[in-house]
Amino acid sequence: MAGLELLSDQGYRLDGRKASELRKVQARMSVFAQADGSAYLEQGNTKALAVVYGPHETRGSRSKSLHDRAVINCQYSMATFSTAERKRRPHGDRKSSEMSLHLKQTFEAAVLTQLYPRSQIDIYVKILQADGGNYSACVNAATLALVDAGIPMRDYVCACTAGFVEDTPLADLCHVEESGGGTSLSLALLPRSGNIALLQMDARLHQDHLDTLMEAAMTASKGLSKVLDSVVSQHLKEVSVLTRD
């Protein structure tokens, strides 16, 4: 991610943020009445929609069901209008399949699946607008949707990206920073325990720099957990007012 244009001499990024500063996060829960849980989240200019169905009886072949825990089914897709170039295959391509698998692995580490044997939980996530950190936005939106569905988890799952501009670690990368050519990583964290649900890197990185980059991503993820917590608290207040009336 070489290139001084991504970081000014004063330490400011292209969008005016400092190195460790998060993009603005806005979110709403219960955006779809038909689903068991749903959430809409904006992380900077990246916009994600997450919908959760379940737990319900396993669909299709019974051999897919597990006798001791629930099966988590994740499906990731991108809207055809989510990027500047119109996507020919918004879902079903290799990248979407990989993202679906990463989301499945992430939430298998967080959801208390043992409470729902022989059942299935479906998580559908769609990127409506892409501007970097797609995986992170999907994880954060899906976490809110799972909370909205009342599905027990060990903790919130909070995800964020981090990357280097020369020797400076940047948190919560936008698209321009992600496509700058340097190493970046995506990290999903369970903040209270500090356990990492998933860590993904898209290029080689010297071992000496790994701890610095992971620390930047973990600090950012912990900051995001406070934001998600405030979204849940605000939603509970709104729901209590409506039920009181």
BELKAZI-V556440 format. One record per residue. N is the residue number from 1. OMEGA is omega in degrees with one decimal (none if undefined). Layout:
# BELKAZI-V556440
N,OMEGA  N,OMEGA
This chain:
# BELKAZI-V556440
1,-177.6  2,178.7  3,-176.5  4,-177.5  5,-180.0  6,-179.1  7,-177.5  8,177.9  9,179.6  10,177.7  11,179.6  12,179.8  13,-176.5  14,-178.8  15,174.9  16,-179.9  17,170.1  18,-171.0  19,-175.0  20,-174.2  21,178.5  22,169.4  23,179.4  24,179.6  25,174.3  26,-177.4  27,174.1  28,177.1  29,179.4  30,-179.9  31,175.9  32,-179.3  33,-175.4  34,-176.4  35,175.3  36,177.1  37,179.9  38,178.2  39,174.3  40,-175.9  41,172.0  42,175.6  43,-168.4  44,177.4  45,175.0  46,-174.8  47,-175.9  48,177.5  49,-178.6  50,-180.0  51,-178.9  52,173.0  53,176.6  54,2.0  55,177.0  56,-179.8  57,-178.6  58,179.7  59,178.8  60,-176.7  61,178.4  62,-180.0  63,178.8  64,-177.2  65,179.3  66,-173.8  67,-174.3  68,-178.8  69,179.6  70,172.9  71,176.5  72,179.8  73,-179.5  74,175.9  75,-178.7  76,175.1  77,177.4  78,175.6  79,-178.7  80,-178.3  81,-173.2  82,179.4  83,-179.5  84,177.0  85,-179.3  86,-179.9  87,178.5  88,-179.6  89,-176.5  90,175.4  91,179.4  92,176.8  93,-174.5  94,-178.4  95,178.3  96,178.6  97,177.8  98,179.9  99,177.6  100,179.0  101,179.2  102,178.2  103,178.1  104,179.4  105,-179.3  106,-174.1  107,171.2  108,179.1  109,-173.9  110,-176.9  111,178.2  112,-174.1  113,-178.1  114,178.4  115,-175.6  116,179.2  117,178.0  118,178.7  119,-175.3  120,175.1  121,-178.7  122,176.5  123,178.2  124,-179.1  125,178.3  126,173.6  127,-179.8  128,177.1  129,-174.4  130,174.3  131,178.3  132,178.1  133,-178.8  134,180.0  135,-178.3  136,-179.8  137,179.4  138,179.7  139,-177.3  140,177.6  141,-179.5  142,176.5  143,178.5  144,179.5  145,177.4  146,176.0  147,179.4  148,179.3  149,179.7  150,-179.9  151,-176.2  152,176.4  153,176.4  154,-178.7  155,167.6  156,168.3  157,-178.0  158,-175.4  159,178.1  160,177.2  161,174.5  162,-179.8  163,-177.6  164,159.7  165,-170.4  166,-178.0  167,-178.0  168,177.1  169,178.2  170,179.1  171,174.7  172,-173.0  173,171.0  174,-174.3  175,-178.4  176,179.8  177,178.4  178,-176.1  179,-179.3  180,175.1  181,-179.2  182,-179.4  183,173.0  184,177.6  185,174.3  186,-176.2  187,174.5  188,-170.5  189,166.7  190,-164.4  191,-174.2  192,-179.4  193,-176.4  194,179.7  195,179.0  196,179.6  197,178.7  198,176.3  199,-176.9  200,175.8  201,-177.1  202,178.5  203,179.3  204,179.3  205,178.5  206,-176.1  207,-178.7  208,-177.2  209,-173.3  210,-178.1  211,-179.5  212,-178.5  213,178.4  214,178.6  215,178.3  216,-179.7  217,-179.0  218,177.8  219,178.6  220,179.9  221,177.2  222,175.5  223,178.2  224,179.8  225,177.4  226,178.4  227,179.6  228,179.4  229,179.0  230,177.0  231,179.1  232,179.8  233,179.1  234,179.2  235,179.2  236,177.3  237,-179.4  238,-179.2  239,-179.8  240,178.1  241,-178.6  242,-179.0  243,178.3  244,-179.4  245,none
